[in-house]
Amino acid sequence: MSHRHVSLAALLICVLTTFAVLAGISSSLALQLTGSSRLSTVDPDGAEHFSLALSLRNTVPQRLSIRRWELFLASEGGWAWSLGEQISKNGRFFGYPPNIAGSSTIQAGNLSYEWSAPAAYFLVGVEATGAGETDESLFQIPIARSGYAAPAPLPVLAPVYVGLQEPLEALLLTTGEKWLTIVGQVINSTGNPLTLTRWRMRLANARGAVVFDQDLTSTFQVRNSSQSLNEFEYGFALPAPFVQGTLNIDAEYAMGRERHTLNRSATVRFTPATVLRAPTRGLWNWGNGPGELAFHTHYHWPEQRFAYDMGIKRMIKGSLQTYAGDPGRNESYFCWKQPIHAMADGVE
């Protein structure tokens, strides 16, 4: 597993104020989240071990009640995994009642997590109420690892944002087409029902010429959804001269009686292919790869974006199967004990 995503040569302490709230909701309930996170070890099997220390400060004199606290891990580009809404587990906030006295601070202490996918940030979605007002905020805390550079701040501008699996790379398929796969999520950290009312993608090349501009609202149905993670996947054929450009996602969503814009931009680059020999000989099936439009298992994990599932299929009782007999035994699969060859010259 590559770890170019992890961050900061030393432990980073970042004080993050409420940098965005939903339009129409008061931001006078100012919360400050102070956090630090470190990636301590990586196991041989790729599991990563994180520590996280948090404190939350109420900067106003009135008492605030924490109604929602959802924790996320996110990779570069903002693709996220939810670690759950924490208060709902036991009705308490890191062992405290979910209330913060005026002008006071809660020290959450040190937490430990283990994760198997590349993560660069912790995200914290917080909903607080007080004096008849509501404040919804999304904070980000970069994960530090000694000897690695810090990740760029995520373009997270509101409690609802578009996360992408980055970098966005156009590839050359065996058909000769240049192909761009876009995998992402609309992340809703509020817990409130969300309806997507506009969803449009536009790609322009380095000279500003439009490569595609499509209204895709009918292809991404998010209606009255309280899910935190709403996934999408698209594939586009690009013109042969394309080398680099900028993708813009222009969207709008409704939450309650309010409508809000939702935008995201990202750089797209063509990545020339490195020609390798196949690791197998004979007729094999390659599936669930980056050129497919189905939302298959590898698209859920950024480190598997360019992975393929491989196997040998044979006709068994009128249908193509990868095995015959007991599927719980390795020996039942036709690819079992087939030789695997080096894909490039190297030194043993």
N, C-alpha and C positions, 0 to 999 in steps of 0.2 A: 504493500500500500504506500502510495506517495504521501509525504507529509509536507509538501511545499506550502500547504494552506495554513499551517499553524504559525503562531505569531510571537513577536516581541522577544528581544534578547534578554530581557529581565522582566520581573513581575510588574505588570502594568496596573496601576491604580487609576481608574477612570471615574470621574464624577460626572454623571449624566443627568441633566435636568429634563423635565418634560419638554421635549422638543417638538411635539406635535400632538394635537388632540383633534377629534372629529369636529368638523364645522358645526356650529350651533351649540356646542357643549362648552360650558365655561372651563377656562383653564386657571381659575383663581386658586384652586386647591393645589398649590405647588408642592410636588413631591420631588425629592432628590434621592436617586439611587446611587450608592457608592458600591463598587464591586471590583473584585479581582479574581482572576481565574488562571490556572496553570495546568498545562499538560505535563504530567510528571513522568510517566513511563509508557512505553509501547511494548506490548507482549509480542513474542515471536509469531503468534497467530494473527496479529494486527489489532488486537483490542487496545484501545487507548484509555488511559486513566486520567481523569480530570479532578481538580479540586476547585471549589467555588466558595468564596466568602462574600456575603452581602450585608448591607445595612440600608435601611430606608428611613429618610428623615422627613418629618412633617414641618414645613417652614412657615405654616400659618398658625395663628393662636387657637383656632377651634379644633376640636377632636375630629379625626378622620376615621372612617370605618373601611377596612379593606374588604371588598365584596368578591373580588376575583383576583387570582394570582396564577398565571399560567407561565410555565417555564418551557423554553425551546432550546434545542441545539440547532445551529445553522452552519452550513458550509459557505465557502466563497460564492458570491452571487445571491445568497439568501435562501437557497433551498433548505427547508427546515424539517425537523422532527419534533413533535410535541412530547414533552415529558409529563404532561398532565396538568390539570387545574389543581393546584396544591391545596387550597383551603377546603375544597370539597371532600378531601380524604378524611379529615377528622375535625373540621370546623375551627381549626386553629392555624395561626400564621407562624410557621417555624417554632412551634411550641408556645407561642403567645396567643392571647385572645386577639382576634383580627381588628384591633383598634389601636390608634396611635394618638396619644395625648398631644395637645397643641405644643408646637415648638420643641418636639422631642424626637429621639432616634431609636429605632429598633435595630439591635445587632443580631443578625440572623445566625452568626457563627459559621463554621466551616462545614461544607457538604462535599461528598465524594460521589463521583459518577464513573461508570465504565461504558464505553461506546465502541462500536465496531466500524463506524463509517467516519470519513474525514470531516471534522468539525472545526470551525474557526471562531465561533462566537456562541455565547449564551445570550438569548433574548428573553426579556421578562415583560409580560403584559400585565398591567396592574389597573384595576378599576377601584376607585375610592370615592366615597360619598361623605358629605358633611355640609351642614347649614343649608340643606335642600339642594345642593349642587352635586354634579357628578364629574369626575375627572378620569379619563381613560388615556393611558400612556403606554408606550412600548419603548423599552430601554435596550441597548445592546452593550455587551461586555466582551471585548476580544479575549481570546484564549492565548496565554503566553507559553512559549517554549524556548528555553535557552538556546541561542545560536540561530534562531529563525527570525526572519523579518516579520514586521507587523502586517496584518491584512489591512487593506483599505477599508474605511468605514462603509458599512452597508448603506445603500440608498433607501433607508427605512425612514419615511417621512410622516407616517401616521400609524395608528394601531392596525390598519389594513394596508398591506403592501404586496407587490409582486416579487416573488423570489424566483431566481433562475438557477439552473445548473450551468455554471461558467467554468472555463471560457466557452463562448459560442464559436464553434469551429465548423466551417464548411469542409466537407470531405469529398474525395473523388470515389464514386462507386465503380464497381466492376462493369457497369453498363456504360461508363464514360461520362455520366452526369455528375455535375457538382451538386452536392446535396447538403442542406442545412437542417438539422434536427434541433428543435427548441423544446426543452422540457422545463416545466416550472410549476409554480403554485400561486394561487391567491391565498395569502395567509391572513386570517381573521383572528386577531388575539382578543377580541372583545367578548366573545361568547354570544353576541347578539345576532339574530337572523339577518343574513345578507342576500340580496338579489342582484346579480350582475345584469345591468341594463344595456351596456355597450362594451364591445370587445373587438378592437381593431389592431392589426399589425401592419407596420410599414417598414420596409428596408430600403435604404438609399446607399449607393456606393460612395466611394471616397470623393467623387466629383459632384455628389448631390443628386445624381440621376436615380429615379425611383426604380428599384428592381421588382418589388411587389408592394401592393397597398390593398389590403383585403379586410372587409368587415366580416368578422368570424363569430359574431354574436350567436348565431344559430348553432354553432358547433361546440359551444362551451356553456352549458346550462347550469348555472348556479342560482337556484331559486329558493328563497327563504331558508337558506342553509346556515346552521349554527356550527358547522364543522370548522375546526381551526385550519385545516389543510385541504384546499381544493385544487386538485392536480390537473394539469393540461399537458398535451404533447402535440406538436405539429411538425410536419416535414415539408420542405419546399425545394424544388429544383431551381438552381441558380444559373444565370447565363455563363457561358464559358469564360468570358473575360473577367468575371468577378474575382477580386482579390481581397478587398476590405470594404467595410461599410458600417452603418449604424442602424440598429434595430430600435424602433420605437413602438411601445405598446400604449395605446390610448384607450382607456376604459372609464366606465362610470358604474357606480353601484348605488343601490338604495338600501338604507338601513333605517327602519322606522319610517318617519315622514320625511326624512332628509335624503337628498341625493348628493353624492360626492364623486369628484373626479379621482382617477387612479391612473398614474402614468409611470412608465419605466423605460429607460433606454440602456442599450448595451452595445459594445463593439463586437462586430462579426468579422472573423478573418478566415481566409482559405488556408488550410493546412495541407501542404503536399504530402502525398502518401509515400511511405517507405516500403519498398518492395521486399517482401519476405517469402521464403518457401513455406508451403503449408506444413503443419506439424504431423500430418497424417498422409497416408497413401490410399488410393482407391476411392470408392464412392462413399462420401460422408455427407450428412445433413448438417448445415450450419444454420442456426436459427436464433431468434431473439437478439438480433444485432442492431447496430445504430442506424441502419437504413430502413428499418421497419416502422410502420405507422401504428401498429398495435401497441398499447401501453403495457409492455411486458415487464417481467420481474426486474430486469436490470435497470430500467428507467427509474426505479425507486431509490437507487443508491448511486451517488455521483461517481464513486470509484469504479463502478461497473458499467459506465456509459458506453465503453467501446468493447465490452465483452460479448462473446458468442457462446451459445450452448451447442455442443457438437455431439453427434451420435451417428450410429449406423441404423438405417431403417430397412426392414424387409417386410414382404407381404405375408401377413399371418391372418388366416381366416377371412380373407377379403379386404383387409385394411393394413396400412403401413404401421408397423410397430417397431419400437426400439428394443424389445425384448420378447422372449418366449418363455413361458413357465412362470415360476415364482418371482414376482417383481421385487421381493425382499432379498434376493440373492444376487450378488454381483455377477455370478456366472451366467445368469439368465440374460444379460445384456450383450448384444452382438459386438459392441465395442470393447468388451472386457478383454484385457491382455493383448490388445492390439498395440503395435510399437508406436512410440511417439518420437519424432525426429526433430533435430535442431532446426530452427527457422532461419538461422544465419550462422555464418562461420564464427567460431570463437575458440577459446582456450579452455581445455578441460581442467 
